[in-house]
Amino acid sequence: MSRRTPPASVLITGATGGIGRALALHYAAPGRILILHGRDTTKMDALTQECTQRGARVLALLHDLTDIDGWMNALDKVASVNPIDLAIVNAGATHIIGGDGESWADIERVLNTNLRAALATTSALLPHMQRRGGGQIALISSVSAWYGIPVSPAYSASKAALKNYGEAMRAWLAPRNIAVSVVLPGFVKSAMSDKFPTGKPFMLSAEDAAQRIARGLARNQARISFPMLLAAGTWFLAVLPAPVSQLLLQWLGFSRKT
Ligand SMILES: NC(=O)c1ccc[n+]([C@@H]2O[C@H](COP(=O)([O-])OP(=O)(O)OC[C@H]3O[C@@H](n4cnc5c(N)ncnc54)[C@H](OP(=O)(O)O)[C@@H]3O)[C@@H](O)[C@H]2O)c1
């Protein structure tokens, strides 16, 4: 599929977070409808005001994504009235492993937010896009989809699954004029990356990340992966023999021993 025309309406989940907020401000423009999802009223009110000042019309959706059925119903209702040209499935949660490993409650929260809710968002929107004969979906995965990062196993697993889902859906939906891109960012400054206990090589600002994502989406890239060195490095970890990759990760300080 070729370049996409600028979207008239954009849905962003997790718009109150670092990358989501930067994306919302990037797309905020006169004549555009932004459907912004979050769960924090104060952050959402402030973001709505900023986007409105830039000329966008904002519809705010406040919802905890772990309530999957409630979220799908809410989204279905919104999409019936407001056709969505571009959906950026961005909301995510992380967990850093501790000395006792990851509790089931933490694993479940991460998988529910990053994987189940992301697939539920896509599933709720697809019938509407298919009826209209087109649309675009961006799934925000991570470079950790290439190779599991020892400090966050459940998070890495959720992002790897999301990447595979997006790749499969892109091929299936292309003949239906629905474009699917998988976004694989490296470190981006946000509340999430602030929790990461190791070094954060080549970290980008959320604004820089938002611009790279929007550029890739306009070009309808299958995979939007950045920054280049980290993207290439993590891809390389996946193709090297596993013992070599694990030694490299240890050497780089990404294996927490406590
Ligand atoms: N930052 C990085 O280095 C990095 C790298 C690779 C990929 N990513 C991915 O990029 C996406 C955005 O991350 P970020 O860095 O911008 O993190 P962030 O600042 O922590 O933002 C995460 C967003 O998701 C929302 N969210 C989390 N759990 C939710 C739930 N149960 N229900 C509803 N909303 C929920 C948060 O809402 P609240 O504000 O209410 O918590 C927030 O709006 C995530 O998918 C993340 O995995 C980030």
The ligand as an SDF file (V2000), in Angstrom:
LIG
                    3D

 48 52  0  0  0  0  0  0  0  0999 V2000
    8.9720    4.8040   27.0680 N   0  0  0  0  0  0  0  0  0  0  0  0
    9.6840    3.8650   26.4630 C   0  0  0  0  0  0  0  0  0  0  0  0
   10.9260    3.7880   26.5910 O   0  0  0  0  0  0  0  0  0  0  0  0
    8.9770    2.8640   25.5730 C   0  0  0  0  0  0  0  0  0  0  0  0
    9.7620    2.0380   24.7570 C   0  0  0  0  0  0  0  0  0  0  0  0
    9.1400    1.1140   23.9370 C   0  0  0  0  0  0  0  0  0  0  0  0
    7.7560    1.0350   23.9040 C   0  0  0  0  0  0  0  0  0  0  0  0
    7.0250    1.8470   24.7080 N   0  0  0  0  0  0  0  0  0  0  0  0
    5.5630    1.7010   24.6440 C   0  0  0  0  0  0  0  0  0  0  0  0
    4.9830    2.9530   24.3270 O   0  0  0  0  0  0  0  0  0  0  0  0
    3.6590    3.0250   24.8780 C   0  0  0  0  0  0  0  0  0  0  0  0
    3.5070    4.3240   25.6710 C   0  0  0  0  0  0  0  0  0  0  0  0
    4.4260    4.2810   26.7580 O   0  0  0  0  0  0  0  0  0  0  0  0
    4.9480    5.5690   27.5260 P   0  0  0  0  0  0  0  0  0  0  0  0
    6.4260    5.4680   27.5560 O   0  0  0  0  0  0  0  0  0  0  0  0
    4.3190    6.7870   26.9950 O   0  0  0  0  0  0  0  0  0  0  0  0
    4.4400    5.2240   29.0000 O   0  0  0  0  0  0  0  0  0  0  0  0
    3.5550    6.0660   30.0230 P   0  0  0  0  0  0  0  0  0  0  0  0
    4.0080    7.4770   30.0530 O   0  0  0  0  0  0  0  0  0  0  0  0
    3.5920    5.2680   31.2880 O   0  0  0  0  0  0  0  0  0  0  0  0
    2.0790    6.0250   29.3840 O   0  0  0  0  0  0  0  0  0  0  0  0
    1.3070    4.8510   29.3770 C   0  0  0  0  0  0  0  0  0  0  0  0
   -0.1370    5.2240   29.0690 C   0  0  0  0  0  0  0  0  0  0  0  0
   -0.9490    4.0330   29.1540 O   0  0  0  0  0  0  0  0  0  0  0  0
   -2.0120    4.2610   30.0900 C   0  0  0  0  0  0  0  0  0  0  0  0
   -2.3910    3.0490   30.7980 N   0  0  0  0  0  0  0  0  0  0  0  0
   -1.5830    2.1510   31.4140 C   0  0  0  0  0  0  0  0  0  0  0  0
   -2.3380    1.1790   31.9690 N   0  0  0  0  0  0  0  0  0  0  0  0
   -3.6420    1.4870   31.7090 C   0  0  0  0  0  0  0  0  0  0  0  0
   -4.8850    0.8770   32.0290 C   0  0  0  0  0  0  0  0  0  0  0  0
   -4.9630   -0.2460   32.7270 N   0  0  0  0  0  0  0  0  0  0  0  0
   -6.0130    1.4710   31.6020 N   0  0  0  0  0  0  0  0  0  0  0  0
   -5.9710    2.6220   30.9050 C   0  0  0  0  0  0  0  0  0  0  0  0
   -4.8200    3.2370   30.5530 N   0  0  0  0  0  0  0  0  0  0  0  0
   -3.6680    2.6800   30.9620 C   0  0  0  0  0  0  0  0  0  0  0  0
   -1.4210    5.2790   31.0610 C   0  0  0  0  0  0  0  0  0  0  0  0
   -2.4410    5.8910   31.8110 O   0  0  0  0  0  0  0  0  0  0  0  0
   -2.0820    6.6220   33.2170 P   0  0  0  0  0  0  0  0  0  0  0  0
   -1.4340    7.9240   32.8400 O   0  0  0  0  0  0  0  0  0  0  0  0
   -3.3890    6.7690   33.8870 O   0  0  0  0  0  0  0  0  0  0  0  0
   -1.1420    5.6800   33.9340 O   0  0  0  0  0  0  0  0  0  0  0  0
   -0.7210    6.2030   30.0900 C   0  0  0  0  0  0  0  0  0  0  0  0
   -1.6510    7.0480   29.4640 O   0  0  0  0  0  0  0  0  0  0  0  0
    3.4940    1.7690   25.7390 C   0  0  0  0  0  0  0  0  0  0  0  0
    2.7860    0.7900   25.0200 O   0  0  0  0  0  0  0  0  0  0  0  0
    4.9300    1.3210   25.9660 C   0  0  0  0  0  0  0  0  0  0  0  0
    5.0210   -0.0620   26.2340 O   0  0  0  0  0  0  0  0  0  0  0  0
    7.5880    2.7620   25.5410 C   0  0  0  0  0  0  0  0  0  0  0  0
  1  2  1  0
  2  3  2  0
  2  4  1  0
  4  5  1  0
  4 48  2  0
  5  6  2  0
  6  7  1  0
  7  8  2  0
  8  9  1  0
  8 48  1  0
  9 10  1  0
  9 46  1  0
 10 11  1  0
 11 12  1  0
 11 44  1  0
 12 13  1  0
 13 14  1  0
 14 15  2  0
 14 16  1  0
 14 17  1  0
 17 18  1  0
 18 19  2  0
 18 20  1  0
 18 21  1  0
 21 22  1  0
 22 23  1  0
 23 24  1  0
 23 42  1  0
 24 25  1  0
 25 26  1  0
 25 36  1  0
 26 27  1  0
 26 35  1  0
 27 28  2  0
 28 29  1  0
 29 30  1  0
 29 35  2  0
 30 31  1  0
 30 32  2  0
 32 33  1  0
 33 34  2  0
 34 35  1  0
 36 37  1  0
 36 42  1  0
 37 38  1  0
 38 39  2  0
 38 40  1  0
 38 41  1  0
 42 43  1  0
 44 45  1  0
 44 46  1  0
 46 47  1  0
M  CHG  2   8   1  16  -1
M  END
$$$$
